[in-house]
Amino acid sequence: MTAQPFRIVFAVFPGMTQLDFTGPHQFLSRLPDSETLVASRDGGDVATEGLVFAGTAKLADIDACDLICVPGGATATQVALDEVFVSQIRRLCRNARYITSVCTGSLILGAAGVLQGRRAASHWAWRHLLPLFGATPDAGRVVRDGNIITGGGVTAGIDFALSVLAELGGEDLAQSLQLGLEYAPAPPFNAGTPDSAPPAILAAYNQRMAATLPVREAEARQAAALMAKAR
């Protein structure tokens, strides 16, 4: 009897940050004896930040998965209010061996009610919203708490994927894929975190985000209230 392949599901949505998805997908889809599905609420084409992903499956049509990964994006707190999308995430999480996210995808996991009492990562600018969902924010680039593995902002998704590959297929596999994809980051600037960025750069970024912050916070609070009702 042939064993079923290890099933990975990426749950994508309009407005998603595509690298949150494509970075981990590039690596995880190479796991031996696995299948990788890309699914959305309604199936079909999904417009993300600058790219359209065609022919996605419908989440409701997927009966189960071994690993679910939820990317983040500028619309993450809006999507956390989409009860149809969130209910499908919650359903798939019930029997998944691994529950994962990248960037603000952890806020969507939070809205699904699976992060209560757990440590989780997120993009640094929105990590403070995790306690609304009963989660403990963790500044780590890759954070594991039981079967929940979360990555920090955007590019952390590749480090997250390598950590998962090492868990599933061993460190030799993870390192071989890292070599094959020449993942050897050497950024030209040391400005990737609030602690390392020059103060003027951090201040300018925070100023650009100032109008967005209260909107996202309000959406996250709404999503947390919906989560509490759904329990």
Secondary structure, 3 states (H helix, E strand, C coil): CCCCCEEEEEECCCCECHHHHHHHHHHHCCCCCEEEEEEECCCEEEECCCCEEEEEEEHHHCCCCCEEEECCECCHHHHCCCHHHHHHHHHHHHHCCEEEEECCHHHHHHHCCCCCCCEECCCCCCHHHHHHHCCEECCCCEEEECCEEEECCCCHHHHHHHHHHHHHHCHHHHHHHHHHCCCCCCCCCCCCCCCCCCHHHHHHHHHHHCCHHHHHHHHHHHHHHHHHHHC
